[in-house]
Amino acid sequence: MAQSEARVPVVAAAGATIPAIGLGTWQLRGESCAQMVEAALRGGYTHVDTAQGYSNEEEVGEGLSSSGVERQKVFLTTKVRTDKMADGELQRSVEESLRKLRVDHVDLLLLHWPNPLIPLADSIRALNQVKREGLARHIGLSNFTAARLDEAWRLTKEPLVAEQIEYHPYLEQRTMLGALRAREMAIIAYCPIALGKVMGDPVIEAIAKAHGRSAAQVTLRWIVQQGLVAIPKTSKVERLSENLAVFDFALSEAEMARMSALTRPGSRLVNEPQWVPEWD
C-alpha cells in the first residue's frame, strides 16, 4: 500500500484533534496485527486504536516502530481493562501498556467498560492522575451510558474528550449522540460497518452504486459526515486504502436519511456479558 497523499480530516474536542478515520485492531493478533498496523501507517493512516483487553498492544507497538512514521504524527489510543480500573492498579496497567506499545505516552486513554465492582470515583481519580503525569495526553470513556457519562463528568477534574460507542446504520444511538454532543465530546464509532453486515444491504448497496463506491465506503462516509470518528478494523491490506478514501465525495441529505432509517431492534453487536450496562 503506497503512501497516501490525502489528508485525513480531524475531529476536535477539548484540545484533542482526532483523525476522523482510524485503524481498529480488535481481533487482530500476532504478526498479522503488526503487519497491518505497519501497512496502515505507511499508507497514510495517522490514528490507531487498541486496548489492553485486545491482547495485541505489543504487536501494535511493533507495527508502529516498524512503520518508520514519526511518533508525533500518530494518534494512538488504548483502553484500560475493567479488572484494572482500581486506583493504583489502573496506573500500573497504563505503565505496562506503554512498555508494550514502545511509547512514553498514548494520545487517548479510555476506560473500556464501566465496572460496577469498582467505584467510578476511584477509576476517574486514577485516570486524572495518568493524564497529569503525561502518560496520556487525553482521557475519555468507552461504552458508558448517558447516566454513567454524567456521573463521570461530576467526578473528573480533567476534561473527558471522547467516548467510543458502537455505532452503525442499524443501531439507534440518539440518546448517546445527544449526550456526548451536549458535552462537546468527540464521538468515536466502533463496529462502524456492523462487522460487515452492511455489505449486501440493498439500501446501502444502491447508494454505493450511485457513487461508484463500496457499501463500506458509503457507510463510513455516513458516519464521518455526521462529524464522528470511525475506527474500522480490517484483516486485509487491500481494504486499508478503501476505508481511508471517504473524504472526496458526499452523501445527499436524502441518502443520509435513508441510511439513518435502517435502525432496527436487536442490532447491537457487542455485549460483554460481565460488564454490559442497561443501555440507553
Beta strands, then each sheet from edge to edge (+ up, - down):
strand 1: 10-13
strand 2: 16-19
strand 3: 23-24
strand 4: 47-49
strand 5: 75-80
strand 6: 106-111
strand 7: 136-142
strand 8: 160-166
strand 9: 186-190
strand 10: 229-230
sheet 1: 1+ 2-
sheet 2: 3+ 4+ 5+ 6+ 7+ 8+ 9+ 10+
end
